[in-house]
């Protein structure tokens, strides 16, 4: 029984140490933890744009290109016929569509 308790305690300590060492988690002064926000990549912005197009039932539009400017990603859209069909602006810090 003591061996089981010791093994459980050791596993708990190791998992806690691994969690604390995770670079995605920042310790706060009140003892809680908070995940660090990561900026989006261009690939992430494409995923956000595709989800947005599906949500708005704009499946006929396709992504022409993604550029980053001033903390945002600008996703150029085109129609299935290849005609320019608009622009989505995605905040790189939050991943929210802020213009379109």
N, C-alpha and C positions, 0 to 999 in steps of 0.2 A: 504494500500500500504506500509506504514512504517513497519507494522507487517511482511509482506512478505519479505521486504528487510532485516529486523533484523533477521528473521528466516534463510534466505539464508546465511547471514554473519556468524551467529552462526554455521550453518552446515559446512561452509567452514573452519572456525577456528577449529572446532572439527576434521574434516577429516585431516587437515594439522597437527594438534597435534598428531593424531594417526599415520600418516605417519612418522613424525619425531621420534616418539617413537619406531617405528618398528626396531628391532635389525638387520634386513637384510639391512638396509639403513644407510650409514655412511655420515655425513655431511662433506663437503669439505670446504676449506677456501675460495674458489671463489663463494660460495653460491649454487653450484649445488650439486646434490646427486649422489651417486654411489652405486650400489648393492655390498655387500660383497660377495666374492667368498667362497663357502663352499666346503669342501673336499667331494669326493664321498664316499659312503658306498659300502660294498660288493654287496648289492642288486642293487645299481646304476650301478656298474661295470658290473653286469650280463646283465642289460638292454642295456648298451652301446655295449657289446659284441654281444648280439642278433641282435641289429640293424646293426652292422657292418657285421655280417654273412649274414643277409638278403640283405644288400646293395651290397655285393660282390658275391651274388648268391651262397652262401655256406650253403644252408639250410639243407644239409645232415649231417652237423656237429652239435654236441650238446656240452653243457657245462658240463665238468666233475667236475670242482672245481674252486674256487677263493681263492687266497691267497694275502695278502698285504705284500710288502717288499720294503723298501727304497723309499717310496712316490709313489709307483706304485702298481697296482693290476695286478696279473698274472692270466690269465684265461686259464685253461687247457681245451683243446678241445678233443673230441673223435668222431669217426665215428658212424653211425647208428648201425654198427656191434659191437661197444664197443672197437674198436682199437684206441689207442692214435693217435690223428690227428693234433697236433700242440699246439701252445701257443700264446695268444694275451697278449700284455703288454699295460696297460691303465694308463695314468698319473692321479693320484688321485686328483691333484689340478685342472686340466683343463678338464678332461674327454675325452681327445683325445687318440686314439689308436696310440701308438708310436712304436710298434713292433708287428710283427706277422708272 
